[in-house]
Amino acid sequence: MTKSYSEITERISGNVRVLRKEIPETMSGFSAMARAATAEGALDKKTKELIALGIGISTRCDGCIGFHTEALVKLGVSREEFVETLGMAVYMGGGPSLMYAADAIMAYDSFTGASPEIA
């Protein structure tokens, strides 16, 4: 079965809206932390999102792969930047990260509308 990262992120977004109603203080705190962590500083937003993608791959988080890939596409990440990040995630996470990196490239193609380049 093929994963659809747009469906994964859509489903999670709906569930996050429920959590915002159920645990508003927790979610407000998490949102504040996210804004602070992703704010431009010594590292730009794209670099921070590339780091987040690598962590998402190494922790095998489908939602992380979807949300951070979508953010990276919106920030104009090139395929070359994206795949180099996948390479670092595989290096740091070994075989399990390779499996999720293979899925992450599918997410990139899905969000950009590109066809996979299979040789």
Backbone torsions as a table, in degrees:
resi	resn	phi	psi	omega
1	MET	NA	131.3	-179.8
2	THR	-85.7	136.8	176.9
3	LYS	-79.8	144.0	172.5
4	SER	-113.2	107.3	-177.2
5	TYR	-70.0	-26.6	174.8
6	SER	-68.6	-37.6	176.4
7	GLU	-69.6	-38.9	178.6
8	ILE	-61.4	-47.8	-178.0
9	THR	-68.7	-35.4	177.7
10	GLU	-64.7	-45.2	179.3
11	ARG	-62.9	-46.8	-179.4
12	ILE	-64.4	-40.1	178.5
13	SER	-58.3	-42.0	176.7
14	GLY	-62.5	-42.6	179.2
15	ASN	-67.9	-33.6	176.8
16	VAL	-65.8	-37.5	176.6
17	ARG	-59.9	-39.3	176.6
18	VAL	-62.7	-45.5	179.9
19	LEU	-62.4	-35.5	178.2
20	ARG	-60.2	-34.0	177.9
21	LYS	-77.6	-38.9	-174.5
22	GLU	-78.5	-39.0	-178.4
23	ILE	-132.6	66.3	-172.4
24	PRO	-61.6	-38.0	-179.0
25	GLU	-66.9	-43.0	178.2
26	THR	-61.9	-47.0	-178.0
27	MET	-67.5	-34.8	176.0
28	SER	-63.8	-41.9	177.6
29	GLY	-64.6	-42.0	178.7
30	PHE	-64.1	-42.0	179.3
31	SER	-63.4	-40.3	177.8
32	ALA	-63.6	-41.7	178.6
33	MET	-64.1	-41.9	179.2
34	ALA	-62.2	-44.3	178.7
35	ARG	-61.5	-43.7	-179.1
36	ALA	-66.3	-43.1	-176.7
37	ALA	-68.7	-33.2	-176.1
38	THR	-94.5	-2.4	-179.5
39	ALA	-64.5	145.9	176.5
40	GLU	-59.1	138.7	178.0
41	GLY	-158.3	-134.2	176.3
42	ALA	-63.1	-30.0	175.2
43	LEU	-107.5	139.4	177.2
44	ASP	-79.8	168.7	-176.3
45	LYS	-59.1	-39.8	-178.4
46	LYS	-63.8	-43.9	178.8
47	THR	-61.1	-42.9	179.1
48	LYS	-63.8	-39.3	178.0
49	GLU	-68.4	-35.6	176.4
50	LEU	-63.6	-40.8	176.5
51	ILE	-61.9	-45.9	-179.7
52	ALA	-61.3	-39.8	178.0
53	LEU	-61.7	-46.2	179.2
54	GLY	-59.0	-41.3	177.9
55	ILE	-67.3	-41.4	178.4
56	GLY	-60.0	-40.2	177.7
57	ILE	-66.4	-46.7	-175.5
58	SER	-67.4	-25.0	177.9
59	THR	-96.9	2.2	176.6
60	ARG	58.9	51.0	-177.1
61	CYS	-108.6	104.5	-179.8
62	ASP	-59.1	-43.2	179.5
63	GLY	-61.6	-41.5	178.7
64	CYS	-61.7	-44.4	178.7
65	ILE	-60.1	-45.8	-178.9
66	GLY	-63.5	-53.4	-175.7
67	PHE	-65.0	-42.0	-177.1
68	HIS	-76.1	-31.5	174.1
69	THR	-66.4	-44.1	178.6
70	GLU	-60.7	-43.5	178.5
71	ALA	-62.9	-41.2	-179.9
72	LEU	-65.1	-40.5	177.2
73	VAL	-61.5	-43.3	178.3
74	LYS	-64.6	-29.6	178.6
75	LEU	-84.0	-1.3	175.3
76	GLY	84.9	25.3	179.2
77	VAL	-61.8	139.6	176.7
78	SER	-83.8	160.0	176.6
79	ARG	-59.9	-37.9	-179.3
80	GLU	-63.0	-44.6	177.0
81	GLU	-62.2	-41.5	-177.7
82	PHE	-62.9	-49.7	-176.3
83	VAL	-70.7	-29.9	174.3
84	GLU	-64.6	-36.6	175.4
85	THR	-64.5	-40.9	176.6
86	LEU	-60.4	-40.2	178.3
87	GLY	-61.0	-42.3	178.0
88	MET	-66.1	-38.9	179.4
89	ALA	-64.9	-40.4	178.0
90	VAL	-65.5	-45.2	179.1
91	TYR	-57.3	-45.5	-176.4
92	MET	-78.7	-27.0	-174.0
93	GLY	-110.7	-4.8	177.7
94	GLY	69.8	-153.9	-175.0
95	GLY	-55.3	-47.7	179.3
96	PRO	-59.2	-35.9	177.9
97	SER	-69.6	-31.7	176.2
98	LEU	-61.2	-41.1	-179.7
99	MET	-63.3	-40.7	-179.7
100	TYR	-78.0	-29.5	174.2
101	ALA	-64.1	-38.5	177.2
102	ALA	-62.0	-37.5	175.6
103	ASP	-72.3	-34.8	-178.3
104	ALA	-64.4	-36.2	178.4
105	ILE	-66.8	-32.3	174.7
106	MET	-65.0	-39.4	177.9
107	ALA	-62.9	-43.2	178.5
108	TYR	-58.6	-49.7	-179.9
109	ASP	-61.1	-37.5	179.7
110	SER	-64.4	-46.4	-177.9
111	PHE	-74.1	-24.6	178.5
112	THR	-94.1	-13.1	-177.6
113	GLY	78.9	13.3	-178.3
114	ALA	-82.5	156.4	172.8
115	SER	-88.7	140.7	177.9
116	PRO	-61.4	141.8	179.3
117	GLU	-97.1	81.2	-179.5
118	ILE	-95.2	126.4	-179.1
119	ALA	-88.6	NA	NA
